[in-house]
Structure formats: structure tokens, C-alpha cells
Amino acid sequence: MPRLSFPVTFVVGSGRSGSSALSRALRLHPGLLSLNELLASLTEPERALPASPLTGEEFWRMLAEPSPVFERLLRDGVVMPEFLDPRPGLPALSLMVLPHLTDDPPAVLAALEREVPRWPRRPAEEHFAALLALLREHFGREAVVERSGYSVMWIPRLRECFPEARFVHMHRYGPDCALSMSRHTGYQTIMVMREVFELTGVATVSELTEEHLRGLPPELAALVSTRIDTGWLASRGVPVARFGELWSELVTQAVAYLAPVPAGQRTELSYERLLDDPRGELARLARFAGVAADERWLDAAAPLFTDASRGSAARELAQEELAALREACAPGTQALAAAAAAV
């Protein structure tokens, strides 16, 4: 089992919880390598951390070829705010990871290409650990923090591969998070794909066959097999409570997945507390990640949250809709409360 020789922290959660702003804040710390959406760029745990060993060339292709999921979105003209360089055909690392770190992503990509393809065949987790080490050395940082939205599914595999890693569960008031999901193209697509999987009985897009597609309603089959229509996605009118159910599911899973992690290797981060006390919460997170809470960093990073909107958009919903949303979020809210009480 590979041992990380430096602190590595994974910020995990449902997404739409203020975590993108957190990555921007962490990037300002002189001792932290802030890896923005690295896991998301590699699509899914089974692809990025397969059970079978990989050669260096195989691992490099995963980093240097376009991300299968996001490339399709871009080819269909879907540009999400998380895409920092939204040009089709770019390497997976060049969509959200490297533009977050540097003004010259091609130069960093070229430096990686000189090294990674030469690595020997070995377990995928050893390649992954070596990549983190190489990036950390390249940028001259002490510790690494990776943060991806919609990353709960990664927790079991990350724990298996990196038992010494640290985890931060970032979360947000459920109704507000769910409402934000309902207005985001990515989560609208996720909701439709969950419907497709329920109707077909499969778990991934790669398992869908022509026979499956023929049995779907035409608009769902078209989404999977032809072009993503963002106008159609936005107009479907999925009740926001359905997104509340998704939030509860993700939060409950995250709490369960992280419960066995040793107490010193896990913590949680509430978006609302971050807004209320950005300096205190950022300082606590820095220490947890293995670096000092640099005062100049806090001066630069805290305004990212002190200037953020503090109102609850969900509370502006119609009374009946808000009641249904709160009920849908109740299991996740209870899971978070139970986890806090157990500390």
C-alpha cells in the first residue's frame, strides 16, 4: 500500500455548497497546492483508480485525453461555470485543474508529459500518489488539498487507496443546496440520468444498449444517445424536492462513509459557518490540512466569503414547495446532526 509522504486532504461533498470558492481561497495559501476538480476531471473512481495496474502511458492518457463526460457536454455546447477553459478537445487536466493553478497550463502539461509516461506498470493508486507528489514539487508547496464537487462516490475508493489521507466533508443548508442544484445544468443532467438508470436497471452509461434506448421515452433516449438540450433540461419542471432527496442521499452517504475514518483524519466544514467566521474556519482548515494559518493568506482569502450573499434563497419559495423541500432534506439534516453529536 503506497504511503503518502506529505499531507493530502480531500474535500468531499454534494457540490453546490460553496466549495469552488473554497478552492480559490486555498489556492492563495503559499504552502497549499489547491487541486480544483481533479477527481471530477477523471470522471469516476472505477476509471481513475481501477483495480488493475496501469503503465505510465496508460495513466498519462487518462490525464491527457479529454474527459469523456465533460467533452460530450462541450461538444453539445454546454458550458458550466466550473469549466475554466471550456474549449472542446482539451486534456482532462486542462479543463479545470491546471487553469486554476497557473497562467500557463500548457507548460505544466508539457512538464508532466516528460515524466508520467515513463513511469512503470504499477497500481493506479501509486500513479495517483506520484502525480500529487510531482505537482506538489513543481509548484513548491508543503501539502495538497483536492476539492471536487459531487465527490461523495469517491470516498470508499480513496479510503482504500490512501488510508493516511485526511477528509473534509463540506456541506450547506440542505434546502439552499438543493435549490442551487435544481438550477444547475450538471445536476439537471444527473437527475435525468438517474431516471434513465431507474427505467433501464443499469448503473452506468456504458452499460446502456440499443435495446435499453428503444425502451426509453424518446426525449430521454435522445439525451443519452444524441445531443444534450439544455433548454429541455431546464424546462422539465422537476420538483425541487427531488433535488432535496438527492442532497439527503449524498449527505447521508458521506456521513456513513466517513464515520470509520480516524477522528484525527476527518472534519466537517459548514458553508454557513464559513460565511459567519471565515478567518476562524479557514485557519482551522489550514491547520487540519497540515500548514500554518498564514495571516497574510487570511487577509486575502477571508473576503471571498465575507462578501458572499448570506440570504437563504430557499426561504423565498412558496410555502407548500418549501415544506416539501424541507421534508425531503430531513434525512440528510438528521444525519449531519447525529454526526456532530457523535464527535
Salt bridges, closest charged atoms under 4 A:
GLU37 OE2 - ARG147 NH1 3.21
GLU71 OE2 - ARG75 NE 2.66
ASP76 OD2 - ARG72 NE 3.58
ASP76 OD1 - ARG227 NH1 3.82
GLU82 OE2 - ARG16 NH1 3.27
GLU82 OE2 - HIS184 NE2 3.12
ASP85 OD2 - ARG87 NH2 2.85
GLU125 OE1 - ARG157 NH2 3.78
GLU160 OE1 - ARG157 NH1 3.18
GLU195 OE1 - ARG236 NH2 3.09
GLU245 OE1 - ARG242 NE 3.66
GLU249 OE1 - ARG194 NH2 2.64
GLU268 OE1 - HIS171 NE2 2.67
GLU268 OE2 - ARG273 NH2 2.55
ASP276 OD1 - ARG310 NH1 3.17
GLU281 OE1 - ARG273 NE 3.77
GLU281 OE1 - ARG284 NH2 2.92
GLU295 OE1 - ARG279 NH2 2.66
ASP299 OD1 - ARG279 NH1 2.82
